[in-house]
Amino acid sequence: MPPTSPTPVNRDEAPLRAAVRKSVRERGDACPGALRLHAADDGRLARLRLPAGLLTPRQAEVVADAAERLGDGHLDLTSRGNVQLRGLGGSCGAELAERLHEAGLLPSETHERVRNIVASPLAGLDELPSADVQLWARELDGLLCASARAAALSGRFLFALDDGRGDVAALGADVTLLARRDGSAVVRTGANRSGLRVTPEDAPRAALLAAETFLTLAEASGSGAWRVRELPAEPGRGLEAAVRAGLTDAGIATESVAEATSRDLEGEPPLPGPVMSSDGTVALSVHARLGRLSVTQWRLLATAANGPLRVTPWRGVIVPGVAPAAADGVLDRLRTAGLITGAGSRWHGVGACTGRPGCAKALADVRSDAAAAVSRGSGGLPVYWSGCARRCGHPQGRWVDVVATGEGRYDISVRGDARPITTTTGPEPELELELADAVAAARTTPLTR
């Protein structure tokens, strides 16, 4: 029998209705999914949610086959550990859905866009002690799909399950489960550094209840909010209290936890390269250039794995279970195929949105411009190239923001600094080196706070 979802708490709803704010969202959520395809300039786009980024080898082949036969032969990795197919034909939706259903990748048609769950990708694979966030992910996914209430969540609402290393806790999720060294878990909402301690057994159910409580407060506020950070002031301040009350009503014991430290929330994502696993095998951390893989590259990763692939929120893939004697040879083959296999690669830390010609809103071919600038780069801060001010898929934390402004020009700034340094330049032939040098200089900008 599917797990029973907790009933959302309503005790704060009446006073919140008295504090209705002007709507921040005046239309419904049009976030694409595997069933709701987005019409882009290069064809239809499908976004496939992968809770915790997991794909079995069989499922990976189904996705590769769909990209090859129905799309443009590539797979895009997103900042939430999901996979996108582009260049799909206008009439392929039913066939794509059937393929995904047969592979077990669409457990609920009504919930397929809300299964946004990221988890620490190296949990259980490296030699650090960690909580079983993969178990949390499976349980939370089952609870989500069993909850009629949860189907109302936006396709942008994000859950992060952190095994204690602080990597996915830094991604700005709406609900975060953070494992603690004492064996408990902390439930955090939005940017709150405080939280509620629960047992690890109750953690997935607590995360779902927090999301359902957000829905109640968002509806009561009249804001149309899709994310926790979009709640008006009063509902935003009341969310943690409402979650605590809901957990108590559901029979889940809680304890308030003081503000988390920066160490808890700012862990490092996995670098590209080999990672020694506790079982004596090697996990390979591999990144895709600008987040895009060809079907050939994808199949190389899948055939090298001895277990499910783990797609990461940093547009990479963890390949588990490689024999130590074979690891160097596999990495060499992946490097030769154009993948990022070491932190010394000039491509490491460089990201970009789709840009022209695939996106109608883009003001530049940012992928081409980013590739041209890579030859002048030398590492440093992450850099992300955006075709317009929406900055789709940008990273979190401190990063170099390169935004097309039209007429072949870009704004360059360091995001996350108290006093960002901004410059404007352009990719015309005579300014191409100037653009690359400006980006390279920004990546080595000292911290200003």
Buried (B, 14 or more C-beta within 10 A) or exposed (E): EEBEBBEBBEEBBEEBEEBBBEEBBEEEBEBBBBBBBBEBEBBBBBBBBBBBBBBBBEBBBBBBBBBBEBBBBBBBBBBBBBBBBBBBEEEBBEBBBEBBEEBEBBBBBEBBBBBBBBBBBBBBBBEEEBBBBBBBBBBBBBBBBBBEBBBBBBBBBBBBBBBBBBBBBBBBBBBBBBBBEEEBBBBBBBEBEEBBBBEBEBBBBBBBBBBBBBBBBBBBBBBBBBBBEBBBEBBBEBBBEBBBBBBEBBEBEBEEBEEBEEEBBBBEBBBBBBBBBEEEBBBBBBBBBBBBBBBEBBBBBBEBBEBBBBBBBBBBBBBBBBEEEEBEEBBEEBBEBEBBBBEEBBBBBBBBBBBBEBBEBBBBBBBBBBBBBBEBBEBBBBBBBBBBEEBBBBBBEBBBBBBBBEEBBBBBBBBBBEEBBEBEBBBEEEBBEBBBBBBBBBBEBEEEE
